[in-house]
Amino acid sequence: MSIKYTKHLFESIELRKIDKKLVDICVMSPDLVLPGNNNKKIYLKDMGVNYLKVILAKEKKDLILITAYWFAKTRLKV
């Protein structure tokens, strides 16, 4: 399975000062995977104070990473 990064992902991690390596870690070994809108997936990785949240779409054998941002643990309602 290959990982593809959108232009929006690169813009969002630069804006939010998130290291691309952290995004890769989240995608390769998420702590939690939730369904998103329009057949997207939400991957969450516990990074200490907050979760790193990555939104992605699966297309055939590819993971298309759309955006990433910090998500407060207190906001998670599972």
C-alpha positions, 0 to 999 in steps of 0.5 A, spaced: 500 500 500 503 506 498 502 513 501 500 519 497 500 526 500 496 532 497 498 539 496 493 541 502 496 536 507 503 539 506 500 546 507 496 544 513 502 541 516 507 547 515 502 551 517 501 547 524 508 546 525 507 538 524 513 534 522 511 529 516 515 524 520 509 524 525 504 524 520 507 517 517 507 514 524 500 516 525 498 513 519 503 507 519 501 505 527 494 509 529 492 508 536 484 509 533 481 509 527 474 512 526 470 513 520 469 520 517 465 523 512 464 521 504 468 514 505 474 517 509 478 515 515 480 518 521 487 516 524 488 518 531 495 517 534 496 519 542 502 524 542 502 526 549 498 532 551 494 531 544 492 526 539 495 527 532 489 527 527 490 525 520 484 525 515 485 520 509 481 516 503 483 509 501 483 509 493 484 502 491 491 500 494 493 507 495 492 511 502 491 519 500 493 523 506 488 529 506 490 533 512 493 533 519 492 537 525 492 537 533 486 534 536 485 535 544 484 529 548 478 532 551 474 533 545 474 525 543 467 522 544 468 515 542 
